[in-house]
Amino acid sequence: MKLFERIRKISKHSFGSDKALAEALDIPQSTFSAWLNAKRQDNLWPHLEKISALRPDLRREWLYFGEEPMLKTDADNATAAPALTACPDDALARIAALTGINTHDALQLQLVFGVDYSEIRPWLSRYFAARQALAEWRDQGAKESDIPEPLASIPDAWLHHFWLHYGPNPGWIQYGKHEHSASAPMLMPSPLNAELERLRAQLVAAEHNVHELRDQLGMKPEEETPQRIAARMPRTAPGES
C-alpha cells in the first residue's frame, strides 16, 4: 500500500472524509486532495508526525512504511515507554534518561544515531531480547553459571553521531559512570533544529507559491512537472532576503 493510499484509508476510517483530515492538518482541501496520488504523495511526508499525534493508536511503522498491522496492539502499548526499571544501567537507558527519547522506537532512534530505520530495528530487537534475558537472570538469583549474553554495544559510528548532536561523552553513554567521569554529562541543543525549521518554512512557502501560480495559470495537477515547479520556486521564504 502506497503512502497516499494509507492516508486515504486514515481519512475514511478515522476522520470520515478527506476534507475532515485536511482541516485537522490545516491544509486547503483542494491542495490535500491533489496530493492523494502516486505522483504527488511526497508532499504528505512533512505531515505524518501531526497525523501520528492526531491518531496515537496508529502504528508509526504502518504510517511511514506500510508495515502491518495498522493499529497498535497490546504488545505495542506495553513497550510504548522506555522500560527503565528492568535494566536501568545500560546505554539506551542512559540516552532515554538524558534526552527523554523513546528508545523503544526505531523511528526516533534513526534521527539520534543517523542510521536508517531498517538497520536499527534488527539491532534494537536483539538489544531488548538481551536486556530481558539479563533482567530475568537477576530475578532468578543471578547465578554466575547461568549468566546470559551481555547487551550489545552501540556501534561507534552511531554513538559518534549522537555525541556530535547531543553532547554527552560516548564513553559515559556506552559504559556509564566511572571514577574519572562526571555523574551526568551536560546536553547541548541540537544544531540541526534551527536549520530544519528554516528549511521547513521555505518548503511550505515554496509549495504555497507553486499552487497559487498553478491556480492563476489554470493548470491542472497532472500538468505539473518537476522542471516547471523548480523554475517557479522562490529562492527564499516570504519576508526573507
Beta strands, then each sheet from edge to edge (+ up, - down):
end
